[in-house]
Amino acid sequence: MDDNATCHRTLAVQDCLDSEGIQRLVWPARFPDLKPIENVWDALGRQVAGQNYPPTNKNTLIRALTEEWDKLPQHLLDNVVQSMVRRVECCITLHGGHTPY
């Protein structure tokens, strides 16, 4: 699923999805992003990007991501999951508008 961001709606992306037989879900363009995994991906990406020797190919990238994933602190994952109540309440309060998350 994508969030209707422009970069996810290019012809190249659509061609790739079509070639794999993947159909898009209907997703309103302004619908708030309530996926807490985005925070985890951000933390993971920062860790990999901050390495002394950044990955230079697919295999080293996979290895780096796996190693950094294993190092993510449990409290980060717990906090992200526990934030969902607050995120949904904020979304409801703002009638589905932009949230600070």
trRosetta pair geometry for C-beta under 8 A, 3 or more apart (Angstrom, degrees):
i j d omega theta_ij theta_ji phi_ij phi_ji
1 24 7.9 103 -127 -154 55 66
1 25 5.4 -18 -115 27 99 127
1 27 6.6 118 -170 -61 102 147
2 5 6.6 -111 169 28 105 84
2 8 3.7 167 -171 174 148 152
2 9 7.7 -177 111 -55 148 70
2 24 7.2 -44 30 -133 101 106
2 27 7.2 -177 79 52 58 152
3 8 6.7 115 45 21 60 155
3 27 6.7 -111 -133 137 33 141
3 31 7.4 -138 -153 71 80 92
3 33 5.7 -9 -121 -91 146 103
4 8 6.8 -115 -113 72 6 120
4 9 6.6 28 -158 -53 50 123
4 27 5.6 -157 -36 97 106 102
4 28 7.3 -83 -11 122 155 26
4 29 4.3 -129 129 -114 153 63
4 31 7.7 100 16 30 127 95
5 8 4.8 81 62 9 81 105
5 9 7.2 -168 90 -7 41 95
6 9 5.7 -73 -148 41 33 108
6 10 7.6 59 156 -53 65 80
7 10 6.6 -17 -159 -22 37 110
7 13 7.7 107 150 -41 53 146
8 13 5.9 -169 -166 164 40 169
9 13 6.7 -56 -70 63 2 134
9 14 7.3 26 -167 -49 44 105
10 13 4.8 97 58 6 80 100
10 14 7.0 -147 97 -3 43 87
11 14 5.6 -56 -146 40 34 112
11 15 6.1 38 154 -23 67 105
12 15 5.7 -51 -146 34 29 112
12 16 6.5 31 153 -19 62 105
13 16 5.7 -55 -152 35 32 112
13 17 6.4 30 152 -17 66 106
14 17 5.7 -54 -146 38 33 111
14 18 6.2 35 154 -20 66 107
15 18 5.6 -54 -146 37 30 113
15 19 6.3 30 156 -21 64 106
16 19 5.8 -55 -148 34 29 110
16 20 6.6 12 157 -5 63 110
17 20 6.1 -69 -151 46 29 101
17 22 4.3 -93 -161 71 82 106
17 23 7.7 127 160 -81 114 17
17 24 6.9 29 167 -52 159 87
18 21 7.6 36 -177 -72 31 28
18 22 7.7 -86 -56 48 21 70
24 27 7.5 -99 167 8 99 103
27 31 6.0 -107 177 32 79 141
28 31 4.2 111 69 -40 95 103
30 96 7.1 87 114 141 100 99
30 97 7.4 -27 159 -126 120 46
30 98 7.9 -75 -169 -60 97 71
31 96 6.7 -50 -124 -168 56 107
32 87 7.9 178 136 174 133 95
32 91 4.9 -138 43 -115 155 112
32 94 7.9 96 -62 79 139 124
32 96 6.3 -149 -12 -160 101 55
32 97 7.5 44 -62 94 109 21
32 98 7.2 147 -99 -126 94 26
32 99 5.0 50 -140 4 135 115
32 101 7.6 63 179 57 114 106
33 38 6.3 27 155 -19 127 158
33 101 7.2 -145 81 101 86 94
34 84 7.3 76 179 -139 98 82
34 87 5.5 139 -135 139 87 128
34 88 6.7 59 -140 -79 137 72
34 91 6.5 -26 -78 -54 121 152
34 101 7.7 54 -109 90 52 141
35 38 5.2 95 93 -22 94 99
36 39 5.8 -36 -175 22 63 112
36 40 7.2 60 135 -13 73 101
36 80 4.2 135 171 165 118 96
36 81 6.2 158 100 -82 164 40
36 83 6.3 141 -113 65 124 106
36 84 6.0 -75 -43 -71 132 92
36 87 7.4 -153 -72 -12 94 160
37 40 5.2 -54 -157 38 52 115
37 41 6.2 55 146 -23 77 99
37 80 7.6 100 -78 155 30 142
38 41 5.7 -50 -147 35 33 112
38 42 6.4 38 152 -23 63 104
39 42 5.6 -51 -151 32 32 115
39 43 6.6 31 152 -17 64 103
39 76 7.9 -158 130 175 108 95
39 80 4.9 -169 71 -115 132 120
40 43 5.8 -52 -149 36 34 109
40 44 6.2 33 152 -18 66 108
40 72 6.9 32 -152 -148 94 157
40 76 7.1 123 -106 135 79 111
40 77 6.7 42 -99 -100 123 75
40 80 6.0 -42 -49 -51 94 175
41 44 5.6 -57 -146 40 31 113
41 45 6.1 33 155 -21 66 108
42 45 5.8 -55 -146 36 27 111
42 46 6.4 27 156 -19 63 106
43 46 5.9 -55 -150 35 29 111
43 47 6.5 30 153 -20 63 106
43 72 6.5 94 113 -123 129 108
43 76 6.1 74 -100 -177 177 149
44 47 5.8 -57 -153 34 31 111
44 48 6.5 24 155 -14 66 107
44 65 6.5 47 171 -144 119 79
44 68 5.5 126 -149 116 74 120
44 69 6.1 16 -122 -82 124 70
44 72 6.8 -39 -80 -73 86 123
45 48 5.9 -57 -146 39 32 107
45 49 6.0 27 158 -16 67 111
46 49 5.8 -57 -140 42 28 109
46 50 6.0 24 160 -18 64 114
47 50 6.0 -64 -147 39 25 108
47 51 7.4 48 151 -48 58 87
47 68 4.2 149 109 -151 132 132
47 71 7.1 174 -167 78 156 123
47 72 8.0 -127 -17 -80 158 78
48 51 6.1 -30 -166 -11 38 114
48 54 7.1 80 153 -137 74 81
48 55 6.8 -21 -178 -4 111 111
48 61 7.5 54 -170 -146 141 69
48 64 4.9 98 -132 139 101 120
48 65 6.1 -9 -81 -80 140 63
48 68 5.4 -109 -62 -8 80 160
49 54 6.5 10 -138 -112 41 120
51 54 5.5 139 67 -84 99 51
51 55 7.8 64 56 -26 143 68
51 64 6.3 -93 -24 -143 160 127
54 64 7.8 32 -157 -112 48 170
55 60 4.0 171 -138 110 85 96
55 61 3.8 131 144 -76 160 63
55 63 7.5 156 -104 54 117 86
55 64 4.8 -123 -54 5 116 141
56 60 5.8 31 36 51 64 146
57 60 5.4 84 53 18 72 99
57 61 6.9 -133 98 -8 33 94
58 61 5.6 -60 -147 37 28 113
58 62 6.3 28 157 -19 66 105
59 62 5.9 -52 -148 34 30 109
59 63 6.4 29 154 -16 64 107
60 63 5.5 -52 -145 40 35 114
60 64 6.1 37 155 -21 67 106
61 64 5.8 -55 -144 38 29 109
61 65 6.2 28 157 -17 65 107
62 65 5.9 -56 -145 38 28 110
62 66 6.2 28 156 -19 63 109
63 66 5.9 -58 -148 37 27 110
63 67 6.3 25 156 -17 64 109
64 67 5.8 -56 -146 38 29 109
64 68 6.1 20 160 -11 66 110
65 68 6.0 -60 -142 43 27 104
65 69 6.0 35 156 -28 65 107
66 69 5.7 -50 -144 31 28 115
66 70 6.7 27 156 -18 60 105
67 70 6.0 -59 -157 34 29 110
67 71 6.7 20 150 -14 63 111
68 71 5.5 -61 -150 39 38 111
68 72 7.1 62 150 -47 66 83
69 72 6.0 -29 -161 -8 37 113
72 76 5.7 -100 177 62 94 134
72 77 6.5 88 131 -43 120 103
73 76 4.8 101 70 -5 85 100
73 77 7.6 -161 100 1 51 83
74 77 5.7 -58 -157 40 42 110
74 78 6.0 42 148 -21 73 107
75 78 5.4 -52 -141 39 35 115
75 79 6.0 39 158 -23 67 105
76 79 6.0 -55 -147 35 26 110
76 80 6.5 26 155 -19 62 107
77 80 5.9 -55 -149 34 30 111
77 81 6.5 25 156 -14 64 107
78 81 6.0 -61 -151 39 29 106
78 82 6.0 21 157 -14 67 114
79 82 5.8 -60 -140 43 28 108
79 83 6.3 37 157 -33 63 105
80 83 5.8 -52 -153 22 28 116
81 84 6.3 -29 -177 -13 43 113
82 85 7.3 -34 178 15 52 101
83 86 5.3 -61 -165 46 61 113
83 87 5.7 65 139 -29 84 105
83 101 7.4 150 149 -124 128 132
84 87 5.4 -54 -142 37 34 114
84 88 6.2 30 161 -17 69 105
85 88 6.1 -58 -149 38 27 106
85 89 6.3 27 154 -18 63 109
86 89 5.8 -55 -145 38 29 112
86 90 6.3 30 155 -20 64 107
87 90 5.8 -57 -150 36 28 111
87 91 6.4 30 152 -21 63 107
87 99 6.7 86 -153 153 73 159
87 101 5.2 -2 -118 -28 103 169
88 91 5.5 -52 -148 35 34 115
88 92 6.4 34 154 -19 66 103
89 92 5.8 -55 -150 36 31 110
89 93 6.3 33 152 -21 65 107
90 93 5.6 -53 -146 36 31 113
90 94 6.2 12 160 -2 66 112
90 99 4.9 97 123 -135 121 118
90 100 7.4 -89 -179 28 154 83
90 101 7.1 132 73 -16 149 115
91 94 6.2 -68 -144 49 25 97
91 96 6.2 33 -180 -98 86 41
91 99 5.7 -48 -78 -60 70 137
92 95 7.6 26 -179 -76 32 34
94 97 4.1 -107 154 50 106 95
94 98 7.0 -100 161 60 150 42
94 99 6.2 -177 34 -80 151 77
